[in-house]
Amino acid sequence: MKVKVSLVQPGPQTANIGQNLEVLLKTMDEVGDKEHPDFVLCGELSYLPYIGAVLDKQYFDWAEPIPGPTTERFAEKAKAHRMCILLGVFEKAPAEGVYYNSIVVLGPDGKIIEGVFPDGRKTLRYAKTHIPYHVANRSKCYDESVHLPPSWGVSIEPAPGYRNGYDETFYFAPGDGWPIFNTPKARIGVTTCFDRHFPEPYRILALQGAEIIFTPSVAMAFSAEKGASMAETYLLELQVRALENSVWLATVNKAGTEHLEGQPTYCYGNSAIIHPTGKIVALGSTDKAEVISYEVDLEDVSLTRHLLPLFKQRRPELYDMITKKL
């Protein structure tokens, strides 16, 4: 079966959330009318600027419940164009004071598609499970005229000026695993941004039968003093995730330099669709908002697994150390 996937790569966004929402809603109509996709992947925290670099309690006011006013508006677009929309939401949980970085899967009937965990539990969304932080005042600025402790050997590029690091744990509680979403056209899984550094989520989703894994991101351009930059390894990591699990992988990353309260966040785009063999078959730019579409053949999942039968040759009885804390 062939299904069409459209990636909505965002550019820099502002603190005017209402305006951001209207732009993204308009984009849903444009993509639906022009591309007629089966799946539309929006970015991480789709209609928000990156808040992780500015730790301010006022931004908790941007959080919403699921379902909520914003998911309902995008559900209308999903229904109008008969497509699935994967939408990033700053989720306000029912428990007081608990918030998540979540992805909602809206079906072509306008309803939220529930995810199912391996143990049978159901959920209305995927909540980002690995929550990153980079300790404030320990970064090396891209502007070499500012001298900060170099011991960590990390810089942020290319936005000039001092930056205080980021801490997503200020806002988000970690999710509790990786559910499968059974959509009308494909069995899909979701990971978010920092999750890509961990092979386990992708294997867990593949073992549950995921045919496509979606990874929306706000991936920033960190560079080690020695070795590769994050911009260089972003797609490499995801190509390996696709190959080692023989799944289609679709990723969206923000592009350009965004400012919130004067703090710059530079992201390098490179939204992509990756074949189960690890080949990049569709690739976005590094510096602008755009839509990338590609028709994926789900039969290629089983074909690749016959070519490279990794699942047949697994030795899970030897892997128990992976689940133990070091």
N, C-alpha and C positions, 0 to 999 in steps of 0.2 A: 504494500500500500504506500502511495506517495502522499505526503502532507506538506503544506507550505508553511514556512516559519518566517515571520518578519521581526526583526530586531529594531527597536526604537532607541537609537543611541542619543542620549541627551547631551546638550552643551551646558555651560554654566547656568545655574539657576539663582534666583534672588530670594530675599526674605518675603516677597509678595506672593504668598502661597495661593491666594485666589487667582492671580494672574498665571502662575505656573500650572494650576489645575486646568484653566481654560485652554491654555496652549496644548496641554497633553490630550485633553478631550477632543480638541479639534484635530490633532494628529491621529487619534483613533479613527475618526471619520475619514480622513484622507487615506490612511492605510487601508481601511476596510473597502473604500470605494475603488481604489487603484489596484491594490495587491490581492484582495480577496483571500487573505491568509486563513489557515486553520488555527495558528497560534501567533499571538503578538506578545513579545517579551519586552516589558518596560524595565527601567533601571531600578536598582536598589533605592529604597525610599523615594519612589518614582517622581514625586512632585515637590520634593524638599531640597534645599541646599544641604551640603554636608554639615551636620551639626556636631559631629564628633570632635572637631577641632576647637569648638567654642562651648565650654562647659557652663551653661547658663540655664537655670531652672525655668526661665520664661518659655523655653522651647518645648517643655512638656505640654504646653497648651496646644501644640500642633498635633498631639496624639488623638486618635479616634478609636472607638470600639470596632470590632468586626462581628457582624455586619454593621455598617455605619453610613453616614451621608455620602462619603466619597466612594465607597465600594458600590453603593446603589447607583451612583451616576455612571460609573464605568460598566456596571452590569447592564445598563441600558444600551451602551455602545456595543457590548459583546452580543447582546440579543439582536440588535438592529442589523449587525453585519454577520451574524451567525459564525462567530469566531471565539476562541478562548483567549482571554486576556490574563496575563500574569502581571499583577500589580503589586508594587512595593508599598507597604503601609507602615507608618509609625503607630503601632498598636497600643491602645490603652486596654489592659486586661481587666476582667471583672474584679479581680482582687485589687484592693486599694494600694496604689503606689507601685504597681508592677507594670512594666512596659516591655514591648518586644519590637524587634526589627523583623517584620513579617512580609511574606509573599502570599497573596490570595490568588487562587485560580478561579476565574469567572468563566462559566461555561457558555456555550452558544445559545442556551435557553435563558440566559440572564441570571442563573442561579449560581451560588458558590458551590464548587465541586469539593466535596470533603476528601481529605487525605486519610489514608489508613496506615497505621504503624504496623511493624511486623507482629506485634502481640495482639492486634485487632482493635486497639484504641482508635477512635476517630478524632479528627481535628478539622477546623475551618480554615487552617492556613499552615504554612511552614514558617517556623520562627528560627531565625539565624541562631546557630548553635555554638559556634566558636566566636567569641566576642573579643576583638583585639584592643590593645592599648599600647601607647608608646609614651613613656614617662615624660612629663613636662620638664623643660629646662635641661634635657640631656641630648638634644639634637644638635647636629652641626648645621649651621645655616648655609644655604647655597651662596649667599653673599659672603665671599671670603674676607671681607673687611670686618665682619663680626666674628670674634674669636670666642668660641664656646668649647667646653671640655671635649676633646676628640676621642676619648677612650671608647665610645660606642662605635665609632667609625661609620656613622650613618648620616646621610644628608638628604635633603628634600629639594627637588629641582622641578622646573626652572624658576619658580616664583621667588623673587628676591624679598629680602626683609626677614625679620625674626619670626619664628613660629614656635608656639608652646607645645608642640606635639599633639596627641589626640588620645581620647579615652572613651571608647564606646560603652564601657561598663558603667559610666556615669548615667547613661540613659537606658540601656537595654539589659534585661535579664536574659540568660542563655536559654535557648529552646531545648526540647527534650527528645531530639532524634529526627529521623528522616522518613516521613510518610511517603507513600505512593499515591498518586492521583490518577484515577481511571477516567480519562476523558473519552468523548465519543470517537476520537480519531487515533489516540495513542495512549500508552501507559507511560506516565512521565514522573520524574522526580525533580526536586529543587534543592540547590545549595545556594549560599549567598557569600560572595566576595571572599572573606578570610577563610571560609570553609575549604577553598580550593587548595590550601596548603596541606590538607589532610586527605590521604587516599581512602581512609575508611568510609566516609559518607558515600562516596561514589560506588564503592564495592557493595555496601549495604543496599543502595538503591538498585544496582544492577542485579543483585541476588533476588530482589523482589520483583524483577521483571521489567524494570524501567527500559524504555526504548530511546527516550530522549531525556537528558538531564539539562535543566536550565540553570545558569549561574549568573544572575545579575550582580553588578559590582559598582562600588566607587573605589577603584584601585588607584592609588597615588604613586608618584614616581620617586620612591626611595632608592638611594644608591649606596651600596657599600663602598668603602674606600678601596677595597680590592674585590675583584670579581664582578659578577653581573648585576645590573640594576633590576628592579622589579619590572620595569617596562620591558626589559629583554626576556624575563622569565615568565611573564604573565601567560602568554599563549603557549609557551613550551610546557608549562605545568598542565594546562588544560588539554593539550594534545595527548600528553601521557595518560591523563585521566580517561579520555575517550578510548585510547588504544588498549589500556590494560583492562578495560571493562567491556570493550566492543559495543559501545553505545554512541549514539549521536549526542553531541554536546553543543549547546547554544549559549553564548555569553554576551552580555551587554555591559559596556563600561562607559562612564561619563568621559567627555572630551573637552579639554581646555582648562583655563584657570578661573576658578570661582572664588568670590570673596564674601565672607560673612563676618560682620563686625571688624572688618579690616584684615581678617585672617585669610591668607590665600590657600586654596586647595587646588593643586594641579593634577589632573588626570589625563591619561594618554590614550583614551579611546581604544581602538583595536577590537571593537565588537566583532564577533566571529561565529561562524557555524563550522563545526569540526566533524568530519566523517569518523565512523567507528574504527577505521585504520589509523586515525590520528592526522589525516590530511586536512588542512584548512581549505574549505571549498567556497567560503564567502567571507570577506574581510572588510571592515569599516576603516575610516580614516582615523588619524590621531588627533585631529584638532577641530572637529565641527560636529554639530548635530546632524543626524541623517537617519534614513531608514535603509536597512539591508535585508533583502529577502532571498530565500532559496528554497527550492523544493527538495525535501529529503525523502529517500526511499527507505522505509522501515525494514524492508527485506534485507537490506545491507547489514543489519545487526546479526541475523542468523548466518548470513553468508560469511561474515568476518569471523564468527565463532567457529565455523567449520574450517576456515583457513588457519586460524590460530586458536586452538581449543584450550584456552587457559582455564576455563571453568571446569572442564573435564579433568585437568591435571592439578587442580588445587589440592593442598594437604591441610585442611582446616584443623585436623587433630594436632598439628604441630604449631599452631599459631596462638595458643592461649596466652602467651606472654604479652600479646598486643593489648589485651584487655586489663592488664595489671598496671597499677600506678608504679612508676619508677621511684 
